[in-house]
C-alpha cells in the first residue's frame, strides 16, 4: 500500500509540470491570434474572425453596387433563398426545389438577366469555393425554373469604391472583379495618411494590405458608412470621412 501511494505521488508530481506547460502553450497561442473578438461592434461573446467582418462590408457594398448598375432589374441579394428567388422571381415551380437546397442563399441573383454571382475574397481557395457554390446554386435553380428561364453565371461585373477616414486620413479601397462566370472576387487595400494630397494623388498612392490596426480602429464604421452612402441615410456616429462610390471614382 505504501509503494502504491509513493507511485501515485510521483505520478502527480510528473503531471504538474506537464499541465503547466500545456496551459502556458495555450495562453501563448491565444495571444498569438489576432484579437478578432474584441473588434468594435462585436458582441462580448462573439468569436467571429475579422476577415468575416470585412466580408460583410464587402458583400453589402458589392450587392448594392449591382443594384445601382441594374435599377430596373429584379435582383435578389443574400439573405433571399432559392425558394424566394424562384417564387418571387416567377421563374418556375418551387416544388421542384428539394428540401435540402431550397434555403440556400446566393449572393446576387438577377432574374431579369438570368444570372447569378457568388462573392468571395480574391484568393485561389475562395475562388474555388465560389465556383463550387455558384455551380450548386445554378444546378438547383435550373431544375426548378421554366425551360426558357435557365440561369447562368454572370460576367463582366467589376468596380471599386473608397472610404476616406477624416480629412486626408487613411484611405481604404474595396475593388471587385468577375474573372469567371458566376464568381466575383473582392480585395481590400489601403493607402497611408496624406492630408495635403489631392484626391487623384491619394488614389494613385501605393496600395498596401489593410493593416490589422486599421481594421480595429475603423472596422465598426466601414459597413455602416457604405450602407448609409448607398441608402442615403445619416453617416454613422464617429465617421468623419467620405465614401466614394463607384460612380464617384470614374
Backbone bond lengths (Angstrom), bond angles and torsions (degrees), N, CA, C in turn:
res aa  C-N    CA-C-N  psi(-1)  N-CA   C-N-CA  omega(-1)  CA-C   N-CA-C  phi
1 X - - - 1.472 - - 1.527 110.76 -
2 X 1.353 115.70 -41.59 1.452 120.17 178.24 1.532 110.93 -62.01
3 X 1.332 116.46 -41.07 1.465 120.65 179.17 1.525 110.99 -63.27
4 X 1.324 116.44 -39.07 1.467 119.85 179.24 1.516 110.90 -64.70
5 X 1.359 117.50 -40.97 1.467 120.20 179.15 1.523 111.21 -65.21
6 X 1.353 116.22 -38.19 1.455 119.48 178.28 1.522 111.41 -64.18
7 X 1.381 117.00 -41.72 1.458 119.84 178.65 1.523 110.89 -64.20
8 X 1.346 115.96 -39.59 1.458 119.97 179.58 1.521 111.06 -63.78
9 X 1.345 115.66 -40.11 1.464 120.04 178.91 1.509 111.07 -64.07
10 X 1.375 116.34 -42.75 1.452 119.94 179.23 1.529 111.13 -64.33
11 X 1.348 115.62 -38.11 1.465 120.06 179.44 1.516 111.66 -62.62
12 X 1.365 115.08 -43.91 1.464 118.80 179.22 1.519 111.35 -65.10
13 X 1.325 116.28 -38.50 1.463 120.49 178.81 1.514 110.98 -64.11
14 X 1.342 117.04 -37.48 1.456 121.04 179.31 1.517 111.40 -68.11
15 X 1.337 117.60 -36.83 1.457 121.34 -177.30 1.532 112.77 -72.82
16 X 1.325 117.63 -29.56 1.474 119.02 -175.73 1.521 112.68 -57.80
17 X 1.351 120.26 -49.83 1.472 119.00 177.11 1.515 112.68 -62.39
18 X 1.341 116.28 -36.96 1.461 119.06 -179.11 1.519 111.42 -64.49
19 X 1.344 115.74 -43.43 1.463 119.66 178.67 1.528 110.11 -63.26
20 X 1.345 116.38 -41.87 1.467 120.06 178.33 1.518 111.77 -59.47
21 X 1.350 115.39 -43.01 1.454 119.19 179.53 1.516 111.68 -63.86
22 X 1.332 116.83 -41.13 1.462 119.94 179.01 1.517 110.78 -61.87
23 X 1.345 116.36 -43.42 1.458 120.30 179.70 1.519 110.25 -64.44
24 X 1.358 116.10 -41.54 1.452 120.03 -179.93 1.523 111.28 -63.29
25 X 1.342 116.82 -45.24 1.462 120.94 179.13 1.521 110.89 -61.18
26 X 1.341 116.05 -42.77 1.472 119.53 179.47 1.522 110.72 -62.67
27 X 1.355 116.01 -40.67 1.463 119.05 -179.76 1.519 111.52 -65.76
28 X 1.339 116.06 -43.60 1.462 119.36 178.28 1.513 111.13 -63.46
29 X 1.335 116.75 -40.31 1.462 120.09 178.72 1.503 111.85 -63.03
30 X 1.338 116.30 -38.21 1.465 119.52 179.80 1.519 110.66 -64.57
31 X 1.347 117.02 -40.66 1.460 119.36 -179.04 1.515 111.93 -73.80
32 X 1.337 117.23 -19.77 1.462 119.61 -179.92 1.513 112.12 -75.85
33 X 1.340 117.43 -20.51 1.458 121.40 -179.06 1.522 110.47 -81.95
34 X 1.332 118.16 151.31 1.466 120.22 175.73 1.518 110.48 -60.09
35 X 1.322 118.68 143.80 1.469 120.73 -179.70 1.519 110.80 -76.46
36 X 1.326 115.48 58.82 1.461 120.42 -171.13 1.513 112.62 -64.27
37 X 1.338 116.90 -32.03 1.449 118.83 -174.47 1.529 112.02 -81.57
38 X 1.343 117.92 -0.51 1.457 120.30 176.85 1.522 112.35 -106.77
39 X 1.329 117.30 7.11 1.458 119.60 -179.42 1.524 110.74 -64.87
40 X 1.338 117.58 153.21 1.460 120.22 177.22 1.515 111.62 -56.25
41 X 1.334 114.91 146.98 1.470 125.93 179.75 1.509 113.00 76.84
42 X 1.322 118.38 -1.08 1.460 121.12 175.55 1.531 110.09 -74.25
43 X 1.304 116.87 144.83 1.446 120.30 166.45 1.533 107.61 -72.42
44 X 1.320 118.00 151.19 1.463 119.68 -175.85 1.521 114.61 -56.01
45 X 1.342 117.42 -31.52 1.464 119.92 -177.05 1.528 112.38 -98.68
46 X 1.341 118.52 9.11 1.459 120.81 -177.55 1.513 110.89 -76.75
47 X 1.343 116.73 140.34 1.459 122.09 175.42 1.532 110.20 -120.98
48 X 1.323 116.35 23.42 1.459 120.64 -176.90 1.517 110.74 -68.20
49 X 1.337 119.55 130.48 1.466 120.64 -178.77 1.512 111.96 -67.70
50 X 1.344 115.90 151.64 1.455 119.56 -176.38 1.517 111.54 -63.63
51 X 1.351 117.55 -28.40 1.455 119.73 178.09 1.518 111.68 -61.91
52 X 1.335 116.30 -38.71 1.464 120.08 177.80 1.523 110.37 -67.65
53 X 1.336 117.03 -34.59 1.459 120.92 179.57 1.527 110.31 -63.36
54 X 1.347 117.10 -47.29 1.459 120.27 177.35 1.521 110.66 -66.42
55 X 1.329 117.24 -29.85 1.453 120.40 176.48 1.519 111.91 -60.93
56 X 1.331 117.04 -37.47 1.464 120.19 178.32 1.522 110.89 -63.78
57 X 1.334 115.69 -42.44 1.464 119.30 177.93 1.526 110.60 -63.00
58 X 1.341 116.78 -40.88 1.466 120.55 179.54 1.520 111.09 -64.88
59 X 1.317 117.61 -44.12 1.471 120.58 179.77 1.529 110.82 -63.33
60 X 1.334 116.44 -40.42 1.463 120.34 176.86 1.523 110.99 -58.71
61 X 1.339 115.86 -49.32 1.464 120.76 -176.87 1.522 111.86 -65.81
62 X 1.326 117.11 -46.37 1.459 120.72 -174.08 1.530 110.87 -70.43
63 X 1.312 116.81 -39.18 1.457 119.54 176.90 1.518 112.38 -62.27
64 X 1.328 115.60 -43.85 1.463 118.80 -179.74 1.521 112.30 -72.53
65 X 1.333 116.45 -30.39 1.461 119.07 174.41 1.524 110.68 -62.85
66 X 1.341 116.54 -39.27 1.463 119.35 178.08 1.537 110.27 -64.58
67 X 1.334 117.06 -41.51 1.460 120.32 178.67 1.525 111.16 -60.13
68 X 1.327 116.50 -41.12 1.464 120.56 179.87 1.524 110.78 -65.62
69 X 1.322 117.37 -38.69 1.461 121.15 179.91 1.524 112.81 -71.04
70 X 1.336 117.63 -23.85 1.468 121.71 -176.61 1.531 109.54 -130.92
71 X 1.329 117.40 65.02 1.462 120.50 -172.51 1.522 114.63 -65.77
72 X 1.327 118.06 -25.08 1.466 119.85 -177.15 1.530 112.82 -95.88
73 X 1.318 117.35 -0.18 1.460 120.53 -178.38 1.522 111.42 -89.17
74 X 1.310 115.62 158.85 1.470 120.95 172.96 1.526 106.83 -90.42
75 X 1.313 115.37 107.37 1.463 120.98 -174.35 1.524 109.26 -119.43
76 X 1.317 115.82 133.72 1.458 122.45 177.07 1.523 108.99 -113.39
77 X 1.334 115.75 129.46 1.448 122.01 176.55 1.521 109.58 -111.95
78 X 1.326 116.09 151.75 1.459 120.44 170.82 1.528 108.33 -52.16
79 X 1.359 120.02 127.10 1.458 128.05 26.29 1.529 116.98 -99.62
80 X 1.322 120.93 19.91 1.466 120.75 174.78 1.530 109.33 -62.71
81 X 1.328 117.57 128.80 1.463 120.83 -177.05 1.526 110.96 -97.37
82 X 1.337 115.99 175.50 1.463 120.42 -176.11 1.527 111.93 -60.69
83 X 1.314 117.14 -38.67 1.463 120.41 178.80 1.535 110.01 -59.53
84 X 1.336 117.13 -47.88 1.459 121.75 179.89 1.521 111.02 -63.05
85 X 1.332 116.60 -41.17 1.464 120.72 -178.75 1.523 111.20 -62.32
86 X 1.326 116.71 -45.88 1.464 120.23 -179.24 1.522 110.95 -67.55
87 X 1.333 116.00 -42.92 1.463 119.62 -176.22 1.524 111.78 -72.53
88 X 1.322 118.21 -55.55 1.462 121.04 -175.36 1.526 111.93 -76.93
89 X 1.332 116.69 -24.40 1.454 119.53 175.63 1.517 113.17 -83.67
90 X 1.339 116.30 -2.18 1.467 122.96 178.22 1.530 111.17 53.09
91 X 1.334 113.97 50.05 1.456 119.48 -176.38 1.518 113.41 -94.58
92 X 1.329 117.02 -28.23 1.458 117.84 -174.89 1.514 111.74 174.65
93 X 1.331 115.77 -141.91 1.458 122.38 -173.32 1.525 109.98 -109.66
94 X 1.333 116.93 114.50 1.464 121.01 -179.13 1.523 112.20 -65.70
95 X 1.331 118.15 -19.88 1.463 120.53 179.18 1.524 111.49 -65.60
96 X 1.327 116.85 -18.00 1.467 120.27 179.42 1.523 112.72 -87.12
97 X 1.334 115.78 2.22 1.464 120.03 174.45 1.528 109.11 -92.08
98 X 1.313 118.90 116.20 1.465 120.35 177.42 1.527 111.25 -59.06
99 X 1.310 115.99 150.87 1.459 121.42 -177.74 1.526 111.84 -56.85
100 X 1.319 116.83 -34.97 1.457 120.96 -174.82 1.522 113.36 -73.05
101 X 1.335 118.56 -18.24 1.463 120.01 -176.18 1.522 113.60 -114.65
102 X 1.313 118.07 -13.16 1.463 118.62 -172.77 1.525 112.96 -66.13
103 X 1.330 118.47 -18.79 1.462 121.21 179.39 1.526 112.77 -95.96
104 X 1.313 118.33 4.67 1.460 120.96 175.32 1.527 109.81 -66.61
105 X 1.347 116.52 148.63 1.470 120.40 -171.09 1.527 110.90 -129.49
106 X 1.314 118.09 96.52 1.477 120.24 173.61 1.525 110.33 -63.46
107 X 1.314 116.33 155.99 1.460 119.63 -178.48 1.528 111.82 -72.75
108 X 1.330 117.88 -46.53 1.473 122.10 -179.66 1.519 108.54 -140.16
109 X 1.327 117.18 126.65 1.460 121.87 176.00 1.522 108.85 -133.38
110 X 1.314 115.96 123.38 1.461 122.44 -179.54 1.527 107.20 -108.50
111 X 1.345 116.65 108.42 1.459 120.23 -175.37 1.522 113.10 -86.16
112 X 1.325 117.58 -1.40 1.463 120.06 171.05 1.530 110.09 -89.83
113 X 1.316 116.36 -48.23 1.466 120.10 177.46 1.530 111.89 -82.63
114 X 1.340 116.27 -11.51 1.466 122.29 179.01 1.532 111.17 60.22
115 X 1.331 114.33 51.29 1.465 120.37 178.20 1.525 109.16 -132.16
116 X 1.335 113.98 160.16 1.462 121.39 -177.54 1.522 108.61 -139.59
117 X 1.347 116.10 144.13 1.453 122.21 178.17 1.524 109.94 -131.17
118 X 1.309 116.48 138.68 1.453 122.15 170.35 1.531 107.11 -113.47
119 X 1.334 116.45 128.05 1.461 122.72 -172.83 1.520 110.13 -100.67
120 X 1.338 116.20 127.49 1.469 120.87 -176.29 1.528 110.40 -142.03
121 X 1.343 117.39 159.39 1.469 120.35 171.93 1.522 110.82 -61.06
122 X 1.323 116.15 152.91 1.463 121.36 -174.35 1.529 110.69 -84.52
123 X 1.334 115.94 78.51 1.463 122.21 171.49 1.522 107.99 -149.51
124 X 1.315 116.65 163.73 1.465 120.41 -171.85 1.520 112.73 -65.40
125 X 1.317 117.01 -39.77 1.465 119.65 -179.73 1.518 111.18 -63.14
126 X 1.321 116.46 -46.50 1.467 120.38 179.41 1.521 111.22 -68.28
127 X 1.332 116.93 -34.63 1.468 120.15 177.73 1.529 110.49 -61.46
128 X 1.320 116.58 -43.26 1.464 120.34 178.39 1.522 110.58 -65.20
129 X 1.332 116.06 -40.27 1.462 119.95 177.82 1.526 111.00 -62.46
130 X 1.341 116.24 -43.04 1.458 120.19 177.93 1.507 112.22 -63.56
131 X 1.326 116.71 -39.37 1.469 121.37 178.25 1.534 110.34 -60.73
132 X 1.310 116.46 -45.22 1.464 120.48 -179.00 1.523 111.41 -67.09
133 X 1.335 116.47 -42.69 1.459 119.32 -178.96 1.526 111.19 -66.54
134 X 1.326 117.03 -45.47 1.468 119.83 178.66 1.521 110.57 -59.25
135 X 1.333 117.02 -41.74 1.462 120.23 178.13 1.515 112.22 -62.72
136 X 1.318 116.09 -40.51 1.468 119.83 179.20 1.519 111.65 -66.08
137 X 1.331 116.87 -42.86 1.466 120.19 178.73 1.526 111.28 -63.55
138 X 1.321 116.02 -44.63 1.461 119.96 -178.96 1.521 111.41 -64.17
139 X 1.330 117.28 -41.61 1.465 120.52 179.42 1.524 110.72 -61.48
140 X 1.343 116.86 -43.06 1.460 120.52 -179.84 1.525 111.37 -67.29
141 X 1.330 116.39 -44.95 1.464 119.69 -179.72 1.528 111.84 -62.57
142 X 1.311 116.14 -44.33 1.467 119.81 -173.69 1.523 113.32 -71.98
143 X 1.315 116.94 -10.50 1.464 119.74 171.56 1.529 111.24 -82.52
144 X 1.334 115.38 -16.93 1.463 119.29 -176.10 1.520 113.65 -108.10
145 X 1.334 118.16 -17.16 1.463 120.01 -174.20 1.530 111.10 -88.21
146 X 1.327 115.85 163.46 1.460 121.50 176.56 1.533 109.91 -66.74
147 X 1.333 117.61 154.80 1.474 120.72 -176.33 1.524 114.53 -55.94
148 X 1.321 117.53 -30.49 1.467 119.98 -178.34 1.530 112.58 -92.48
149 X 1.351 116.86 10.89 1.469 120.48 -178.16 1.531 112.03 -127.04
150 X 1.311 116.35 29.59 1.451 119.90 178.16 1.531 110.37 -64.60
151 X 1.321 116.09 139.70 1.459 120.92 -178.99 1.524 110.97 -99.48
152 X 1.325 115.59 156.66 1.462 122.46 176.37 1.526 108.43 -135.16
153 X 1.332 116.38 169.15 1.453 120.43 174.37 1.517 110.57 -69.77
154 X 1.315 116.84 133.77 1.453 121.18 -178.98 1.521 112.64 -73.12
155 X 1.316 116.73 157.95 1.468 122.64 179.95 1.527 109.51 -135.97
156 X 1.343 115.55 168.54 1.457 121.27 171.07 1.509 115.75 70.80
157 X 1.314 118.81 14.23 1.463 121.35 -178.10 1.524 108.63 -98.72
158 X 1.323 116.24 116.67 1.465 121.16 -179.95 1.520 109.02 -151.69
159 X 1.308 116.41 164.29 1.454 119.50 179.17 1.511 111.56 172.85
160 X 1.331 114.22 -176.84 1.455 120.30 -177.34 1.518 109.16 -160.02
161 X 1.319 116.67 146.33 1.456 121.32 171.84 1.525 108.95 -142.07
162 X 1.346 115.09 162.10 1.458 121.16 -178.60 1.524 110.31 -126.96
163 X 1.325 115.87 147.14 1.454 122.59 169.26 1.526 107.41 -120.96
164 X 1.334 115.78 121.95 1.463 120.45 176.75 1.523 107.94 -106.81
165 X 1.329 116.01 122.81 1.451 120.78 -179.18 1.526 109.30 -95.96
166 X 1.341 115.43 111.37 1.453 124.04 -176.74 1.535 109.78 68.17
167 X 1.297 115.74 176.64 1.471 120.99 -176.54 1.524 109.79 -76.85
168 X 1.312 115.61 108.16 1.452 118.93 -178.22 1.510 114.38 76.55
169 X 1.323 116.86 11.43 1.461 120.37 179.01 1.516 111.57 -76.33
170 X 1.316 115.61 -167.52 1.462 119.20 -178.65 1.529 110.36 -60.07
171 X 1.324 114.67 144.02 1.458 121.93 -176.10 1.520 108.69 -116.72
172 X 1.336 116.67 117.77 1.466 121.78 177.09 1.524 108.47 -97.43
173 X 1.320 116.13 143.09 1.466 121.06 173.68 1.516 109.49 -124.30
174 X 1.316 114.97 134.09 1.463 121.62 169.64 1.524 107.01 -113.42
175 X 1.315 117.28 120.92 1.463 121.09 177.94 1.515 109.12 -125.24
176 X 1.326 116.17 150.97 1.465 120.24 -179.85 1.521 110.25 -144.67
177 X 1.323 114.40 154.56 1.461 121.86 -179.02 1.526 107.65 -148.85
178 X 1.321 115.90 162.96 1.463 121.41 179.45 1.524 107.90 -124.39
179 X 1.339 117.72 85.58 1.464 120.87 -173.10 1.520 114.10 -75.36
180 X 1.325 117.30 -15.04 1.460 120.81 177.04 1.526 108.35 -148.74
181 X 1.315 118.58 156.05 1.465 120.54 -175.11 1.522 112.75 -54.41
182 X 1.322 115.22 125.55 1.456 121.33 173.55 1.515 115.74 86.45
183 X 1.321 119.28 -4.64 1.467 121.54 -176.43 1.532 109.39 -121.66
184 X 1.317 116.62 109.36 1.453 122.61 177.48 1.525 108.65 -104.54
185 X 1.319 116.38 123.95 1.466 122.23 -176.18 1.527 109.90 -108.81
186 X 1.333 116.06 136.98 1.464 120.18 -179.67 1.524 110.86 -120.26
187 X 1.340 114.24 157.81 1.459 121.34 179.13 1.530 109.36 -145.90
188 X 1.332 115.84 133.58 1.455 121.99 172.37 1.530 109.00 -94.54
189 X 1.324 117.46 139.90 1.456 121.15 173.70 1.530 108.54 -141.04
190 X 1.322 115.20 178.98 1.465 120.19 -166.26 1.521 110.49 -147.77
191 X 1.333 116.15 141.07 1.455 122.81 170.47 1.524 108.54 -118.74
192 X 1.308 116.54 138.06 1.454 120.60 -177.75 1.530 111.75 -68.58
193 X 1.324 114.86 162.96 1.464 120.83 179.09 1.525 110.60 -59.39
194 X 1.335 114.76 139.85 1.461 120.31 178.15 1.532 108.09 -158.50
195 X 1.333 117.32 77.97 1.467 121.25 -171.24 1.517 114.73 -60.03
196 X 1.328 119.29 -27.54 1.463 121.11 -173.69 1.529 113.41 -92.27
197 X 1.313 117.73 -3.46 1.464 120.95 -174.50 1.530 110.87 -84.44
198 X 1.324 115.42 151.15 1.466 121.38 173.77 1.532 109.11 -75.48
199 X 1.348 115.28 170.19 1.458 119.10 179.15 1.521 111.48 -60.28
200 X 1.331 117.23 -44.27 1.465 120.14 179.89 1.525 111.51 -63.30
201 X 1.321 116.24 -37.57 1.466 119.63 177.43 1.521 111.07 -67.51
202 X 1.323 116.60 -37.78 1.471 119.60 178.28 1.520 110.94 -63.86
203 X 1.327 115.92 -47.32 1.463 120.09 -178.26 1.521 111.82 -64.92
204 X 1.345 116.45 -27.57 1.462 120.40 -178.56 1.526 112.89 -86.01
205 X 1.329 117.22 -5.03 1.464 119.73 177.99 1.529 110.64 -61.88
206 X 1.313 115.36 157.91 1.456 120.52 178.57 1.522 110.64 -61.17
207 X 1.325 116.19 128.60 1.464 121.13 177.58 1.521 109.23 -80.71
208 X 1.332 116.53 131.78 1.453 122.61 -179.85 1.522 109.49 -123.53
209 X 1.334 115.12 165.23 1.465 119.58 174.64 1.532 108.82 -65.19
210 X 1.306 116.19 143.29 1.460 121.13 -177.46 1.531 109.71 -68.62
211 X 1.334 118.45 116.24 1.467 120.40 -177.24 1.524 111.82 -67.84
212 X 1.326 115.19 148.17 1.462 120.21 -179.25 1.521 111.33 -60.74
213 X 1.355 116.71 -37.98 1.460 118.59 -178.45 1.527 111.26 -65.53
214 X 1.344 117.18 -29.94 1.458 120.28 175.84 1.529 110.56 -67.36
215 X 1.323 115.27 -40.53 1.464 119.66 179.42 1.520 109.92 -64.02
216 X 1.325 116.27 -42.18 1.458 120.05 -179.75 1.529 111.10 -65.48
217 X 1.325 116.83 -36.26 1.457 120.68 -177.27 1.518 112.73 -77.24
218 X 1.350 116.84 -41.50 1.465 120.47 -171.59 1.531 113.95 -115.66
219 X 1.325 117.01 -1.32 1.461 118.69 -173.62 1.511 114.35 -57.68
220 X 1.321 116.91 -35.70 1.463 120.30 -178.97 1.513 111.96 -61.84
221 X 1.331 116.59 -32.22 1.456 121.07 -170.97 1.523 114.19 -90.58
222 X 1.343 117.52 -20.52 1.465 119.89 -171.44 1.526 112.53 -58.51
223 X 1.328 116.96 -57.73 1.464 119.53 -178.08 1.524 111.13 -64.11
224 X 1.332 117.29 -40.70 1.461 120.35 -179.24 1.522 111.55 -62.41
225 X 1.340 116.15 -41.98 1.463 120.10 -179.34 1.522 111.36 -67.33
226 X 1.330 116.85 -41.17 1.463 120.90 178.86 1.527 110.55 -63.88
227 X 1.326 115.81 -45.94 1.469 119.81 -179.67 1.528 110.52 -61.45
228 X 1.334 116.68 -42.87 1.464 120.09 -179.85 1.527 111.07 -64.87
229 X 1.332 117.02 -37.97 1.469 120.13 179.85 1.519 111.44 -64.70
230 X 1.315 117.78 -40.88 1.463 120.66 -179.56 1.525 112.36 -75.44
231 X 1.324 116.54 -33.99 1.458 119.82 -173.95 1.522 112.78 -96.59
232 X 1.342 116.68 -2.68 1.455 119.83 178.18 1.513 113.70 73.34
233 X 1.327 116.61 22.49 1.458 119.89 -179.97 1.516 112.17 -87.98
234 X 1.323 115.39 -178.28 1.452 120.62 178.69 1.526 109.68 -72.01
235 X 1.324 115.23 142.62 1.461 118.55 177.29 1.526 109.12 -65.13
236 X 1.320 117.81 146.01 1.467 119.94 -177.03 1.521 111.91 -63.81
237 X 1.301 115.77 150.88 1.457 121.41 178.97 1.525 109.70 -60.83
238 X 1.309 115.83 130.40 1.457 120.53 179.36 1.513 113.96 95.65
239 X 1.337 117.11 -10.32 1.465 119.60 179.18 1.519 108.84 -93.41
240 X 1.328 116.45 110.81 1.454 121.86 -177.10 1.524 112.89 -104.71
241 X 1.323 117.56 8.97 1.451 120.93 -173.94 1.515 113.98 -102.71
242 X 1.329 114.60 -150.35 1.458 121.96 -176.95 1.518 109.73 -135.04
243 X 1.337 115.99 149.36 1.455 122.25 170.62 1.519 107.56 -111.94
244 X 1.329 116.28 123.10 1.458 121.42 178.52 1.524 107.77 -106.03
245 X 1.328 115.98 104.88 1.460 121.97 -177.14 1.532 110.08 -75.34
246 X 1.336 117.93 168.12 1.478 120.07 -175.66 1.515 113.71 -50.87
247 X 1.316 117.68 -40.24 1.457 120.49 179.30 1.517 113.00 -64.47
248 X 1.336 116.77 -29.42 1.464 121.04 178.59 1.520 112.37 -76.19
249 X 1.338 115.56 -20.67 1.471 120.42 -173.21 1.513 112.61 -91.62
250 X 1.317 117.84 -6.12 1.476 119.71 -177.91 1.530 110.81 -76.37
